[in-house]
Structures are given as C-alpha cells and as structure tokens.
Amino acid sequence: MTSTAQRLAEIRGDAPPKRHNARTIAALSGNPGCARRAVLDGAGVDKPALAERVGFPARFGQSRFAITRGNAFEAQVKADGGAELLRLVAERLGVPVPERAGWTDLGGADDLPDRRERSRVALTAGGPEAALFDHPLLGLTVAGQRVHLEPDLVAARLGGRFHVVEIKSFPVVDGQADPAKVSAAAIQSAVYVLALRELLAAEGRDPESVSPDVVLVCPRDFANRPVASLLDVRKQLLVLRRQLDRMARLDDLLAAVPAGFTVDPTVDPATLTAALRTVPARYAPECLASCELAYFCRDESRGQTGALGRPVREALGGLAEVAEVLALAAGERVADPAREEAAALLRAAARLRADALAGNPG
C-alpha cells in the first residue's frame, strides 16, 4: 500500500471505501474549491453516515414514488427494442429514422469483469450503422481508483457518432423543465460522455466520435408521452476533467490536512465534529442539493459571507465575516488599503438604501 493509499485508509478508518457513481462524480464539479469534500471523497468516506454521526443528516434524495414513476417511464420509452426511443433520438438529431437498429442490453450479469468486457466489445466493434446499447458498464479513474459506472442509460450510435441518451422522469411543461434538474442531468451525462470517450480512446478509436450533444428524454406536460431535447455538455466536460485532475493530485490536498485527521466510525461525535472543522470547506447554498455534509457546513458557516452564495462572496472580495461587512457599511474605516474599495462601495450602497427607505430618490 502506498503512503497516499495508507493515509486515505487512516482517514476513512474502520469502514470500507464508498464506491463512486455518476451522481457522486458529477457532484464533485459543483464545488471544486472545497478541500473537505475532495479529501473525504478521495478517501471513499461514507458521507451520509458521517453526516448522521455529527448530527446533520442529509435531507435530499428521490422519494419511492418518484423512483417508481421513473422506472415505469423508462420501461415505456425502451419498449419494443427501443423503437420509440430510436425515433425520438433520430428526429431530435435531424437524421433519417432507421428502419431497423441493433439493440444490445449489456446489463443483467453481476460479474463485473464479464460485463466490462462485453461492453468494451459491443461499443468498439463494428456493426449496424444504427445501434442502441442499454446499461453499458463504463469506467473512470477517480483519485487513483478505478470506478465502475453502471448507467441506466442508452448509448445510441447514429450517423457515425455516439450520443448518450438520458431518460429522466421530471416533466417538460410548455417546452420548459426545472433548470436545476436539467443542470444536474447535464453534468451527470458529461460523466458518461467522458467515460465512453476514454473507452474508445483506449481501443484506438476516435474519442470525438462521442458527441457532446446529449439527448434528454422526459415526459411532456405531466403525461407519459416522451419528448426529446438536446443538451450541449461541453462546458460540463471541461469542469469535470479539471476536477478529476485535481482529485488525481490528492497528495497536494493531503499535505494541508492535519496529521492524525480521521473520520473513523468509532470516534465519538464531539471529537469527530472538531476534526472535521480542521479541514477547510467552501460552503455555498447550492451545496444543499448535492452534498451530504451541506447542513453541517451551513451551520459552521453562519455569520460568513460565503453562506450567502458565491456571487455575494466574490462581490465582497476578501470580506469573509458578515459582521465586518455590516460594520463597513455603517461607516467604519479599514486599515487595509486593499479593502478600502469594497468598504467605499458598501458605504455607498448603505446610503442608497437609506435614501430609498426615506423616499428620497436623490
């Protein structure tokens, strides 16, 4: 075991490493500046269990009803060998609908090496021009560990290119879907695009034959009739690659972690809480939708400008405490010349607010 692997095992403690999946990898790109998340994910820490132990359990996730509805919609779209899905994808891509297409289900077996090999052969071998591949087993390297991705999606080969197809159960109403859910689908799809590109590249195939245009299939207007949209995930791919590269340099991150830091399940909650606070976090309200430790970090960041969101934190450049911001807005002078510009803006904003409340426009 290398020194890095040993250090990560010590951080994780007496618990098996938590395996990454597309959702956890996608979530890494949501807050790339958070050292706490990078270290815990790199060590394979079970963050939901950790959040429970420190008294701030995660409060997000799909309901059983939503999962059942999603499974039913997916089965409907994939029925008859993917005939309806093929039509939707072809029409959205603007290519003729093939009269027939190959359909290969690469799921079902529990033997990961067997599934991995079957996926590799099916996706890289020649065959019919039009083909659909369901449940391919893909992989990515995260923090030096090979992660197996078992996506419940379809890789469609049409017009000489692969397109990742994501089937989601959230509705598209009057041509619009929930922006947060679309954004989450885009970054998750980018994980699959990157993994599929790496698979083709390893086999000497052109990775660019995997299109960055993802086909998103959702129900229209709360009914079960599917509608397809295109998501351009090039931006998400850049962010994802940058964060995975950062995760690969865990040695740099670990150098800033105090010696002896651990989240071993046997550690008592008070000691665990104190230990977590020694590894810097970068909380933002968006974390509540994607990180299991978000409620702990939110409580920790009370009184800090970062808790108000990244735009506020960046606009206040260097002012970390809300109390300091309020004091400067009230007219308190600063000794640091670098903060004088921010202080002047805050004083001006306070005057404008006071004038507005007094009904004085000028």
Secondary structure, DSSP 8 states (H G I E B T S, - for coil): --HHHHHHHHHH-SS------HHHHHHHTT-TT-HHHHHHHHTT--HHHHHHHTT--------HHHHHHHHHHHHHHHHHHHHHHHHHHHHHHTS---S--EEEE--S---HHHHHHHHHHHHHS---SSEEEES--EEEEETTEEEEE--SSEEEEETTEEEEEEE--S-BBTTB--HHHHHHHHHHHHHHHHHHHHHHHHTT--GGGB-SEEEEEEEBTTSS-EEEEEEE-HHHHHHHHHHHHHHHTHHHHHHTS-TT----TTS-HHHHHHHHTTS-----GGGGGT-TTHHHHHHHTTTBGGGG-HHHHHHTTT--BHHHHHHHHTT---S-GGGHHHHHHHHHHHHHHHHHHTT---
